């Protein structure tokens, strides 16, 4: 049984869905993303997904698109954001 299997079995036994947080790496800055990830865990997230920001997140909604663009602009020189 993997850790994910165990997590989902535990939340299922508790009669609830797992709370999964998502954050693009480096949003809004590298230090800021560490604080936000810590806050998600402290706030009760069962699992946190850290995404790699990329310049063309067309399949993501506007909030994730903006976060990815901000992460790229704050952490990489020469991008037009």
PyMOL Python script that loads the backbone (N, CA, C, O; Angstrom):
from pymol import cmd

cmd.read_pdbstr("""\
ATOM      1  N   UNK A   1       0.850  -1.177   0.000  1.00  0.00           N
ATOM      2  CA  UNK A   1       0.000   0.000   0.000  1.00  0.00           C
ATOM      3  C   UNK A   1       0.897   1.243   0.000  1.00  0.00           C
ATOM      4  O   UNK A   1       1.793   1.363   0.835  1.00  0.00           O
ATOM      5  N   UNK A   2       0.656   2.157  -0.929  1.00  0.00           N
ATOM      6  CA  UNK A   2       1.440   3.381  -0.999  1.00  0.00           C
ATOM      7  C   UNK A   2       0.926   4.399   0.019  1.00  0.00           C
ATOM      8  O   UNK A   2      -0.134   4.215   0.618  1.00  0.00           O
ATOM      9  N   UNK A   3       1.687   5.465   0.202  1.00  0.00           N
ATOM     10  CA  UNK A   3       1.251   6.533   1.104  1.00  0.00           C
ATOM     11  C   UNK A   3      -0.056   7.157   0.626  1.00  0.00           C
ATOM     12  O   UNK A   3      -0.913   7.502   1.439  1.00  0.00           O
ATOM     13  N   UNK A   4      -0.212   7.306  -0.704  1.00  0.00           N
ATOM     14  CA  UNK A   4      -1.466   7.853  -1.229  1.00  0.00           C
ATOM     15  C   UNK A   4      -2.630   6.906  -0.973  1.00  0.00           C
ATOM     16  O   UNK A   4      -3.722   7.341  -0.609  1.00  0.00           O
ATOM     17  N   UNK A   5      -2.397   5.618  -1.162  1.00  0.00           N
ATOM     18  CA  UNK A   5      -3.445   4.637  -0.859  1.00  0.00           C
ATOM     19  C   UNK A   5      -3.870   4.762   0.605  1.00  0.00           C
ATOM     20  O   UNK A   5      -5.061   4.756   0.918  1.00  0.00           O
ATOM     21  N   UNK A   6      -2.896   4.873   1.485  1.00  0.00           N
ATOM     22  CA  UNK A   6      -3.176   4.992   2.908  1.00  0.00           C
ATOM     23  C   UNK A   6      -3.940   6.272   3.215  1.00  0.00           C
ATOM     24  O   UNK A   6      -4.893   6.256   3.995  1.00  0.00           O
ATOM     25  N   UNK A   7      -3.524   7.389   2.602  1.00  0.00           N
ATOM     26  CA  UNK A   7      -4.214   8.654   2.811  1.00  0.00           C
ATOM     27  C   UNK A   7      -5.681   8.555   2.414  1.00  0.00           C
ATOM     28  O   UNK A   7      -6.566   8.933   3.182  1.00  0.00           O
ATOM     29  N   UNK A   8      -5.937   8.041   1.203  1.00  0.00           N
ATOM     30  CA  UNK A   8      -7.317   7.957   0.731  1.00  0.00           C
ATOM     31  C   UNK A   8      -8.128   6.925   1.495  1.00  0.00           C
ATOM     32  O   UNK A   8      -9.330   7.115   1.680  1.00  0.00           O
ATOM     33  N   UNK A   9      -7.518   5.853   1.939  1.00  0.00           N
ATOM     34  CA  UNK A   9      -8.231   4.876   2.768  1.00  0.00           C
ATOM     35  C   UNK A   9      -8.608   5.501   4.108  1.00  0.00           C
ATOM     36  O   UNK A   9      -9.695   5.255   4.631  1.00  0.00           O
ATOM     37  N   UNK A  10      -7.712   6.305   4.657  1.00  0.00           N
ATOM     38  CA  UNK A  10      -7.987   6.961   5.943  1.00  0.00           C
ATOM     39  C   UNK A  10      -9.126   7.959   5.824  1.00  0.00           C
ATOM     40  O   UNK A  10     -10.046   7.954   6.642  1.00  0.00           O
ATOM     41  N   UNK A  11      -9.069   8.824   4.800  1.00  0.00           N
ATOM     42  CA  UNK A  11     -10.140   9.812   4.659  1.00  0.00           C
ATOM     43  C   UNK A  11     -11.466   9.141   4.316  1.00  0.00           C
ATOM     44  O   UNK A  11     -12.522   9.594   4.758  1.00  0.00           O
ATOM     45  N   UNK A  12     -11.420   8.067   3.534  1.00  0.00           N
ATOM     46  CA  UNK A  12     -12.650   7.320   3.210  1.00  0.00           C
ATOM     47  C   UNK A  12     -13.252   6.728   4.483  1.00  0.00           C
ATOM     48  O   UNK A  12     -14.466   6.774   4.678  1.00  0.00           O
ATOM     49  N   UNK A  13     -12.398   6.170   5.351  1.00  0.00           N
ATOM     50  CA  UNK A  13     -12.878   5.589   6.612  1.00  0.00           C
ATOM     51  C   UNK A  13     -13.462   6.656   7.526  1.00  0.00           C
ATOM     52  O   UNK A  13     -14.337   6.370   8.342  1.00  0.00           O
ATOM     53  N   UNK A  14     -12.973   7.893   7.387  1.00  0.00           N
ATOM     54  CA  UNK A  14     -13.497   9.010   8.171  1.00  0.00           C
ATOM     55  C   UNK A  14     -14.757   9.605   7.545  1.00  0.00           C
ATOM     56  O   UNK A  14     -15.359  10.521   8.105  1.00  0.00           O
ATOM     57  N   UNK A  15     -15.153   9.083   6.388  1.00  0.00           N
ATOM     58  CA  UNK A  15     -16.369   9.545   5.723  1.00  0.00           C
ATOM     59  C   UNK A  15     -16.215  10.921   5.093  1.00  0.00           C
ATOM     60  O   UNK A  15     -17.177  11.686   5.018  1.00  0.00           O
ATOM     61  N   UNK A  16     -15.009  11.236   4.643  1.00  0.00           N
ATOM     62  CA  UNK A  16     -14.800  12.553   4.046  1.00  0.00           C
ATOM     63  C   UNK A  16     -13.862  12.445   2.851  1.00  0.00           C
ATOM     64  O   UNK A  16     -13.152  11.455   2.672  1.00  0.00           O
ATOM     65  N   UNK A  17     -13.887  13.482   2.053  1.00  0.00           N
ATOM     66  CA  UNK A  17     -12.954  13.574   0.936  1.00  0.00           C
ATOM     67  C   UNK A  17     -11.627  14.112   1.451  1.00  0.00           C
ATOM     68  O   UNK A  17     -11.579  14.785   2.480  1.00  0.00           O
ATOM     69  N   UNK A  18     -10.566  13.818   0.743  1.00  0.00           N
ATOM     70  CA  UNK A  18      -9.263  14.378   1.084  1.00  0.00           C
ATOM     71  C   UNK A  18      -9.223  15.830   0.599  1.00  0.00           C
ATOM     72  O   UNK A  18      -9.694  16.147  -0.493  1.00  0.00           O
ATOM     73  N   UNK A  19      -8.661  16.690   1.420  1.00  0.00           N
ATOM     74  CA  UNK A  19      -8.481  18.090   1.038  1.00  0.00           C
ATOM     75  C   UNK A  19      -7.090  18.213   0.411  1.00  0.00           C
ATOM     76  O   UNK A  19      -6.072  18.017   1.075  1.00  0.00           O
ATOM     77  N   UNK A  20      -7.073  18.541  -0.879  1.00  0.00           N
ATOM     78  CA  UNK A  20      -5.819  18.619  -1.620  1.00  0.00           C
ATOM     79  C   UNK A  20      -5.594  20.060  -2.064  1.00  0.00           C
ATOM     80  O   UNK A  20      -6.417  20.639  -2.772  1.00  0.00           O
ATOM     81  N   UNK A  21      -4.473  20.628  -1.638  1.00  0.00           N
ATOM     82  CA  UNK A  21      -4.119  21.988  -2.035  1.00  0.00           C
ATOM     83  C   UNK A  21      -3.179  21.961  -3.226  1.00  0.00           C
ATOM     84  O   UNK A  21      -2.474  20.977  -3.449  1.00  0.00           O
ATOM     85  N   UNK A  22      -3.171  23.047  -3.993  1.00  0.00           N
ATOM     86  CA  UNK A  22      -2.295  23.162  -5.160  1.00  0.00           C
ATOM     87  C   UNK A  22      -1.633  24.525  -5.154  1.00  0.00           C
ATOM     88  O   UNK A  22      -2.262  25.530  -4.822  1.00  0.00           O
ATOM     89  N   UNK A  23      -0.375  24.555  -5.519  1.00  0.00           N
ATOM     90  CA  UNK A  23       0.353  25.818  -5.622  1.00  0.00           C
ATOM     91  C   UNK A  23       1.468  25.651  -6.644  1.00  0.00           C
ATOM     92  O   UNK A  23       2.227  24.684  -6.586  1.00  0.00           O
ATOM     93  N   UNK A  24       1.571  26.594  -7.584  1.00  0.00           N
ATOM     94  CA  UNK A  24       2.728  26.542  -8.473  1.00  0.00           C
ATOM     95  C   UNK A  24       4.001  26.863  -7.684  1.00  0.00           C
ATOM     96  O   UNK A  24       4.005  27.780  -6.863  1.00  0.00           O
ATOM     97  N   UNK A  25       5.058  26.126  -7.925  1.00  0.00           N
ATOM     98  CA  UNK A  25       6.330  26.382  -7.246  1.00  0.00           C
ATOM     99  C   UNK A  25       6.766  27.816  -7.529  1.00  0.00           C
ATOM    100  O   UNK A  25       6.709  28.281  -8.667  1.00  0.00           O
ATOM    101  N   UNK A  26       7.198  28.504  -6.486  1.00  0.00           N
ATOM    102  CA  UNK A  26       7.700  29.852  -6.645  1.00  0.00           C
ATOM    103  C   UNK A  26       6.658  30.941  -6.607  1.00  0.00           C
ATOM    104  O   UNK A  26       6.990  32.106  -6.823  1.00  0.00           O
ATOM    105  N   UNK A  27       5.387  30.602  -6.337  1.00  0.00           N
ATOM    106  CA  UNK A  27       4.338  31.626  -6.259  1.00  0.00           C
ATOM    107  C   UNK A  27       4.144  32.059  -4.826  1.00  0.00           C
ATOM    108  O   UNK A  27       4.052  31.195  -3.953  1.00  0.00           O
ATOM    109  N   UNK A  28       4.076  33.316  -4.536  1.00  0.00           N
ATOM    110  CA  UNK A  28       4.356  34.476  -5.393  1.00  0.00           C
ATOM    111  C   UNK A  28       5.847  34.732  -5.549  1.00  0.00           C
ATOM    112  O   UNK A  28       6.278  35.406  -6.485  1.00  0.00           O
ATOM    113  N   UNK A  29       6.621  34.193  -4.632  1.00  0.00           N
ATOM    114  CA  UNK A  29       8.085  34.173  -4.690  1.00  0.00           C
ATOM    115  C   UNK A  29       8.503  32.823  -4.115  1.00  0.00           C
ATOM    116  O   UNK A  29       7.661  32.083  -3.608  1.00  0.00           O
ATOM    117  N   UNK A  30       9.776  32.498  -4.187  1.00  0.00           N
ATOM    118  CA  UNK A  30      10.214  31.220  -3.619  1.00  0.00           C
ATOM    119  C   UNK A  30       9.952  31.200  -2.114  1.00  0.00           C
ATOM    120  O   UNK A  30       9.373  30.243  -1.599  1.00  0.00           O
ATOM    121  N   UNK A  31      10.376  32.250  -1.404  1.00  0.00           N
ATOM    122  CA  UNK A  31      10.131  32.294   0.045  1.00  0.00           C
ATOM    123  C   UNK A  31       8.638  32.322   0.352  1.00  0.00           C
ATOM    124  O   UNK A  31       8.180  31.680   1.298  1.00  0.00           O
ATOM    125  N   UNK A  32       7.878  33.072  -0.453  1.00  0.00           N
ATOM    126  CA  UNK A  32       6.438  33.141  -0.244  1.00  0.00           C
ATOM    127  C   UNK A  32       5.755  31.811  -0.464  1.00  0.00           C
ATOM    128  O   UNK A  32       4.790  31.485   0.227  1.00  0.00           O
ATOM    129  N   UNK A  33       6.248  31.031  -1.427  1.00  0.00           N
ATOM    130  CA  UNK A  33       5.616  29.727  -1.674  1.00  0.00           C
ATOM    131  C   UNK A  33       5.864  28.775  -0.517  1.00  0.00           C
ATOM    132  O   UNK A  33       5.008  27.950  -0.200  1.00  0.00           O
ATOM    133  N   UNK A  34       7.020  28.878   0.115  1.00  0.00           N
ATOM    134  CA  UNK A  34       7.287  28.042   1.289  1.00  0.00           C
ATOM    135  C   UNK A  34       6.302  28.385   2.401  1.00  0.00           C
ATOM    136  O   UNK A  34       5.760  27.495   3.058  1.00  0.00           O
ATOM    137  N   UNK A  35       6.075  29.673   2.607  1.00  0.00           N
ATOM    138  CA  UNK A  35       5.111  30.100   3.634  1.00  0.00           C
ATOM    139  C   UNK A  35       3.698  29.621   3.298  1.00  0.00           C
ATOM    140  O   UNK A  35       2.974  29.155   4.178  1.00  0.00           O
ATOM    141  N   UNK A  36       3.305  29.737   2.021  1.00  0.00           N
ATOM    142  CA  UNK A  36       1.957  29.313   1.634  1.00  0.00           C
ATOM    143  C   UNK A  36       1.775  27.802   1.748  1.00  0.00           C
ATOM    144  O   UNK A  36       0.726  27.333   2.189  1.00  0.00           O
ATOM    145  N   UNK A  37       2.786  27.048   1.352  1.00  0.00           N
ATOM    146  CA  UNK A  37       2.698  25.589   1.475  1.00  0.00           C
ATOM    147  C   UNK A  37       2.594  25.175   2.937  1.00  0.00           C
ATOM    148  O   UNK A  37       1.822  24.279   3.280  1.00  0.00           O
ATOM    149  N   UNK A  38       3.368  25.823   3.790  1.00  0.00           N
ATOM    150  CA  UNK A  38       3.292  25.545   5.226  1.00  0.00           C
ATOM    151  C   UNK A  38       1.905  25.887   5.764  1.00  0.00           C
ATOM    152  O   UNK A  38       1.342  25.141   6.565  1.00  0.00           O
ATOM    153  N   UNK A  39       1.359  27.015   5.321  1.00  0.00           N
ATOM    154  CA  UNK A  39       0.026  27.428   5.769  1.00  0.00           C
ATOM    155  C   UNK A  39      -1.044  26.438   5.322  1.00  0.00           C
ATOM    156  O   UNK A  39      -1.988  26.173   6.066  1.00  0.00           O
ATOM    157  N   UNK A  40      -0.908  25.885   4.107  1.00  0.00           N
ATOM    158  CA  UNK A  40      -1.882  24.892   3.639  1.00  0.00           C
ATOM    159  C   UNK A  40      -1.852  23.647   4.520  1.00  0.00           C
ATOM    160  O   UNK A  40      -2.897  23.109   4.886  1.00  0.00           O
ATOM    161  N   UNK A  41      -0.663  23.200   4.851  1.00  0.00           N
ATOM    162  CA  UNK A  41      -0.546  22.014   5.704  1.00  0.00           C
ATOM    163  C   UNK A  41      -1.073  22.315   7.102  1.00  0.00           C
ATOM    164  O   UNK A  41      -1.835  21.529   7.664  1.00  0.00           O
ATOM    165  N   UNK A  42      -0.672  23.447   7.659  1.00  0.00           N
ATOM    166  CA  UNK A  42      -1.159  23.838   8.982  1.00  0.00           C
ATOM    167  C   UNK A  42      -2.663  24.070   8.987  1.00  0.00           C
ATOM    168  O   UNK A  42      -3.322  23.883  10.010  1.00  0.00           O
ATOM    169  N   UNK A  43      -3.208  24.481   7.837  1.00  0.00           N
ATOM    170  CA  UNK A  43      -4.638  24.749   7.728  1.00  0.00           C
ATOM    171  C   UNK A  43      -5.491  23.510   7.512  1.00  0.00           C
ATOM    172  O   UNK A  43      -6.718  23.602   7.481  1.00  0.00           O
ATOM    173  N   UNK A  44      -4.856  22.346   7.362  1.00  0.00           N
ATOM    174  CA  UNK A  44      -5.636  21.126   7.287  1.00  0.00           C
ATOM    175  C   UNK A  44      -5.603  20.374   5.975  1.00  0.00           C
ATOM    176  O   UNK A  44      -6.319  19.383   5.830  1.00  0.00           O
ATOM    177  N   UNK A  45      -4.806  20.801   5.014  1.00  0.00           N
ATOM    178  CA  UNK A  45      -4.710  20.033   3.767  1.00  0.00           C
ATOM    179  C   UNK A  45      -4.144  18.649   4.068  1.00  0.00           C
ATOM    180  O   UNK A  45      -3.179  18.504   4.818  1.00  0.00           O
ATOM    181  N   UNK A  46      -4.754  17.655   3.479  1.00  0.00           N
ATOM    182  CA  UNK A  46      -4.264  16.287   3.623  1.00  0.00           C
ATOM    183  C   UNK A  46      -3.085  16.023   2.680  1.00  0.00           C
ATOM    184  O   UNK A  46      -2.216  15.199   2.965  1.00  0.00           O
ATOM    185  N   UNK A  47      -3.075  16.729   1.569  1.00  0.00           N
ATOM    186  CA  UNK A  47      -2.079  16.524   0.534  1.00  0.00           C
ATOM    187  C   UNK A  47      -1.863  17.854  -0.155  1.00  0.00           C
ATOM    188  O   UNK A  47      -2.813  18.612  -0.353  1.00  0.00           O
ATOM    189  N   UNK A  48      -0.627  18.148  -0.523  1.00  0.00           N
ATOM    190  CA  UNK A  48      -0.321  19.384  -1.240  1.00  0.00           C
ATOM    191  C   UNK A  48       0.388  19.013  -2.534  1.00  0.00           C
ATOM    192  O   UNK A  48       1.376  18.279  -2.532  1.00  0.00           O
ATOM    193  N   UNK A  49      -0.134  19.532  -3.635  1.00  0.00           N
ATOM    194  CA  UNK A  49       0.486  19.332  -4.936  1.00  0.00           C
ATOM    195  C   UNK A  49       1.252  20.598  -5.292  1.00  0.00           C
ATOM    196  O   UNK A  49       0.699  21.697  -5.256  1.00  0.00           O
ATOM    197  N   UNK A  50       2.511  20.442  -5.633  1.00  0.00           N
ATOM    198  CA  UNK A  50       3.338  21.572  -6.052  1.00  0.00           C
ATOM    199  C   UNK A  50       3.549  21.431  -7.555  1.00  0.00           C
ATOM    200  O   UNK A  50       4.178  20.482  -8.022  1.00  0.00           O
ATOM    201  N   UNK A  51       3.014  22.389  -8.299  1.00  0.00           N
ATOM    202  CA  UNK A  51       3.106  22.326  -9.756  1.00  0.00           C
ATOM    203  C   UNK A  51       4.286  23.109 -10.283  1.00  0.00           C
ATOM    204  O   UNK A  51       4.761  24.052  -9.651  1.00  0.00           O
ATOM    205  N   UNK A  52       4.746  22.711 -11.434  1.00  0.00           N
ATOM    206  CA  UNK A  52       5.799  23.454 -12.121  1.00  0.00           C
ATOM    207  C   UNK A  52       5.137  24.537 -12.965  1.00  0.00           C
ATOM    208  O   UNK A  52       4.352  24.225 -13.860  1.00  0.00           O
ATOM    209  N   UNK A  53       5.442  25.807 -12.693  1.00  0.00           N
ATOM    210  CA  UNK A  53       4.835  26.857 -13.514  1.00  0.00           C
ATOM    211  C   UNK A  53       5.383  26.812 -14.935  1.00  0.00           C
ATOM    212  O   UNK A  53       6.569  26.559 -15.145  1.00  0.00           O
ATOM    213  N   UNK A  54       4.522  27.057 -15.893  1.00  0.00           N
ATOM    214  CA  UNK A  54       4.968  27.089 -17.280  1.00  0.00           C
ATOM    215  C   UNK A  54       4.265  28.229 -17.981  1.00  0.00           C
ATOM    216  O   UNK A  54       3.257  28.745 -17.497  1.00  0.00           O
ATOM    217  N   UNK A  55       4.787  28.611 -19.096  1.00  0.00           N
ATOM    218  CA  UNK A  55       4.368  29.866 -19.728  1.00  0.00           C
ATOM    219  C   UNK A  55       3.055  29.796 -20.487  1.00  0.00           C
ATOM    220  O   UNK A  55       2.543  30.834 -20.904  1.00  0.00           O
ATOM    221  N   UNK A  56       2.494  28.616 -20.680  1.00  0.00           N
ATOM    222  CA  UNK A  56       1.271  28.505 -21.471  1.00  0.00           C
ATOM    223  C   UNK A  56       0.266  27.556 -20.813  1.00  0.00           C
ATOM    224  O   UNK A  56      -0.061  26.515 -21.383  1.00  0.00           O
ATOM    225  N   UNK A  57      -0.227  27.905 -19.621  1.00  0.00           N
ATOM    226  CA  UNK A  57      -1.142  27.012 -18.894  1.00  0.00           C
ATOM    227  C   UNK A  57      -2.592  27.155 -19.357  1.00  0.00           C
ATOM    228  O   UNK A  57      -3.467  27.464 -18.548  1.00  0.00           O
ATOM    229  N   UNK A  58      -2.856  26.937 -20.636  1.00  0.00           N
ATOM    230  CA  UNK A  58      -4.178  27.209 -21.197  1.00  0.00           C
ATOM    231  C   UNK A  58      -5.265  26.281 -20.670  1.00  0.00           C
ATOM    232  O   UNK A  58      -6.440  26.644 -20.698  1.00  0.00           O
ATOM    233  N   UNK A  59      -4.911  25.114 -20.199  1.00  0.00           N
ATOM    234  CA  UNK A  59      -5.934  24.197 -19.694  1.00  0.00           C
ATOM    235  C   UNK A  59      -6.314  24.484 -18.244  1.00  0.00           C
ATOM    236  O   UNK A  59      -7.311  23.965 -17.743  1.00  0.00           O
ATOM    237  N   UNK A  60      -5.518  25.309 -17.576  1.00  0.00           N
ATOM    238  CA  UNK A  60      -5.824  25.688 -16.196  1.00  0.00           C
ATOM    239  C   UNK A  60      -6.754  26.890 -16.200  1.00  0.00           C
ATOM    240  O   UNK A  60      -6.825  27.630 -17.181  1.00  0.00           O
ATOM    241  N   UNK A  61      -7.462  27.074 -15.101  1.00  0.00           N
ATOM    242  CA  UNK A  61      -8.342  28.218 -14.981  1.00  0.00           C
ATOM    243  C   UNK A  61      -7.554  29.503 -14.795  1.00  0.00           C
ATOM    244  O   UNK A  61      -6.330  29.475 -14.667  1.00  0.00           O
ATOM    245  N   UNK A  62      -8.263  30.642 -14.781  1.00  0.00           N
ATOM    246  CA  UNK A  62      -7.585  31.939 -14.715  1.00  0.00           C
ATOM    247  C   UNK A  62      -6.778  32.155 -13.434  1.00  0.00           C
ATOM    248  O   UNK A  62      -5.762  32.848 -13.467  1.00  0.00           O
ATOM    249  N   UNK A  63      -7.196  31.589 -12.329  1.00  0.00           N
ATOM    250  CA  UNK A  63      -6.461  31.785 -11.073  1.00  0.00           C
ATOM    251  C   UNK A  63      -5.107  31.073 -11.143  1.00  0.00           C
ATOM    252  O   UNK A  63      -4.083  31.656 -10.787  1.00  0.00           O
ATOM    253  N   UNK A  64      -5.098  29.829 -11.597  1.00  0.00           N
ATOM    254  CA  UNK A  64      -3.839  29.085 -11.709  1.00  0.00           C
ATOM    255  C   UNK A  64      -2.972  29.678 -12.812  1.00  0.00           C
ATOM    256  O   UNK A  64      -1.750  29.728 -12.669  1.00  0.00           O
ATOM    257  N   UNK A  65      -3.576  30.127 -13.908  1.00  0.00           N
ATOM    258  CA  UNK A  65      -2.804  30.792 -14.956  1.00  0.00           C
ATOM    259  C   UNK A  65      -2.069  32.008 -14.405  1.00  0.00           C
ATOM    260  O   UNK A  65      -0.879  32.192 -14.658  1.00  0.00           O
ATOM    261  N   UNK A  66      -2.783  32.832 -13.654  1.00  0.00           N
ATOM    262  CA  UNK A  66      -2.175  34.031 -13.079  1.00  0.00           C
ATOM    263  C   UNK A  66      -1.060  33.664 -12.100  1.00  0.00           C
ATOM    264  O   UNK A  66       0.006  34.281 -12.115  1.00  0.00           O
ATOM    265  N   UNK A  67      -1.297  32.674 -11.260  1.00  0.00           N
ATOM    266  CA  UNK A  67      -0.276  32.261 -10.292  1.00  0.00           C
ATOM    267  C   UNK A  67       0.972  31.740 -11.003  1.00  0.00           C
ATOM    268  O   UNK A  67       2.088  32.050 -10.588  1.00  0.00           O
ATOM    269  N   UNK A  68       0.802  30.964 -12.055  1.00  0.00           N
ATOM    270  CA  UNK A  68       1.949  30.436 -12.801  1.00  0.00           C
ATOM    271  C   UNK A  68       2.723  31.571 -13.462  1.00  0.00           C
ATOM    272  O   UNK A  68       3.953  31.587 -13.437  1.00  0.00           O
ATOM    273  N   UNK A  69       2.005  32.513 -14.048  1.00  0.00           N
ATOM    274  CA  UNK A  69       2.675  33.647 -14.690  1.00  0.00           C
ATOM    275  C   UNK A  69       3.416  34.500 -13.663  1.00  0.00           C
ATOM    276  O   UNK A  69       4.519  34.976 -13.929  1.00  0.00           O
ATOM    277  N   UNK A  70       2.814  34.692 -12.500  1.00  0.00           N
ATOM    278  CA  UNK A  70       3.474  35.459 -11.441  1.00  0.00           C
ATOM    279  C   UNK A  70       4.731  34.745 -10.967  1.00  0.00           C
ATOM    280  O   UNK A  70       5.774  35.377 -10.795  1.00  0.00           O
ATOM    281  N   UNK A  71       4.645  33.434 -10.752  1.00  0.00           N
ATOM    282  CA  UNK A  71       5.811  32.666 -10.312  1.00  0.00           C
ATOM    283  C   UNK A  71       6.939  32.767 -11.326  1.00  0.00           C
ATOM    284  O   UNK A  71       8.098  32.947 -10.953  1.00  0.00           O
ATOM    285  N   UNK A  72       6.608  32.651 -12.598  1.00  0.00           N
ATOM    286  CA  UNK A  72       7.637  32.756 -13.633  1.00  0.00           C
ATOM    287  C   UNK A  72       8.258  34.148 -13.658  1.00  0.00           C
ATOM    288  O   UNK A  72       9.478  34.287 -13.745  1.00  0.00           O
ATOM    289  N   UNK A  73       7.424  35.167 -13.582  1.00  0.00           N
ATOM    290  CA  UNK A  73       7.923  36.538 -13.639  1.00  0.00           C
ATOM    291  C   UNK A  73       8.787  36.882 -12.433  1.00  0.00           C
ATOM    292  O   UNK A  73       9.759  37.626 -12.565  1.00  0.00           O
ATOM    293  N   UNK A  74       8.455  36.358 -11.276  1.00  0.00           N
ATOM    294  CA  UNK A  74       9.205  36.671 -10.062  1.00  0.00           C
ATOM    295  C   UNK A  74      10.515  35.906  -9.963  1.00  0.00           C
ATOM    296  O   UNK A  74      11.439  36.348  -9.280  1.00  0.00           O
ATOM    297  N   UNK A  75      10.609  34.770 -10.631  1.00  0.00           N
ATOM    298  CA  UNK A  75      11.747  33.887 -10.427  1.00  0.00           C
ATOM    299  C   UNK A  75      12.655  33.705 -11.635  1.00  0.00           C
ATOM    300  O   UNK A  75      13.721  33.098 -11.525  1.00  0.00           O
ATOM    301  N   UNK A  76      12.243  34.221 -12.780  1.00  0.00           N
ATOM    302  CA  UNK A  76      13.046  34.045 -13.981  1.00  0.00           C
ATOM    303  C   UNK A  76      13.192  35.372 -14.703  1.00  0.00           C
ATOM    304  O   UNK A  76      12.205  36.072 -14.932  1.00  0.00           O
ATOM    305  N   UNK A  77      14.391  35.713 -15.054  1.00  0.00           N
ATOM    306  CA  UNK A  77      14.681  36.985 -15.707  1.00  0.00           C
ATOM    307  C   UNK A  77      14.348  36.887 -17.193  1.00  0.00           C
ATOM    308  O   UNK A  77      14.573  35.857 -17.828  1.00  0.00           O
ATOM    309  N   UNK A  78      13.814  37.968 -17.728  1.00  0.00           N
ATOM    310  CA  UNK A  78      13.622  38.057 -19.171  1.00  0.00           C
ATOM    311  C   UNK A  78      12.264  37.617 -19.666  1.00  0.00           C
ATOM    312  O   UNK A  78      12.050  37.579 -20.878  1.00  0.00           O
ATOM    313  N   UNK A  79      11.339  37.283 -18.788  1.00  0.00           N
ATOM    314  CA  UNK A  79      10.006  36.897 -19.251  1.00  0.00           C
ATOM    315  C   UNK A  79       9.118  38.132 -19.349  1.00  0.00           C
ATOM    316  O   UNK A  79       9.265  39.072 -18.567  1.00  0.00           O
ATOM    317  N   UNK A  80       8.212  38.130 -20.293  1.00  0.00           N
ATOM    318  CA  UNK A  80       7.401  39.342 -20.556  1.00  0.00           C
ATOM    319  C   UNK A  80       6.179  39.489 -19.672  1.00  0.00           C
ATOM    320  O   UNK A  80       5.188  40.067 -20.117  1.00  0.00           O
ATOM    321  N   UNK A  81       6.197  38.990 -18.431  1.00  0.00           N
ATOM    322  CA  UNK A  81       5.009  39.101 -17.580  1.00  0.00           C
ATOM    323  C   UNK A  81       5.172  40.226 -16.608  1.00  0.00           C
ATOM    324  O   UNK A  81       4.276  40.481 -15.803  1.00  0.00           O
TER     325      UNK A  81
END
""", "prot")
cmd.dss("prot")
cmd.show_as("cartoon", "prot")
cmd.util.cbc("prot")
cmd.orient("prot")
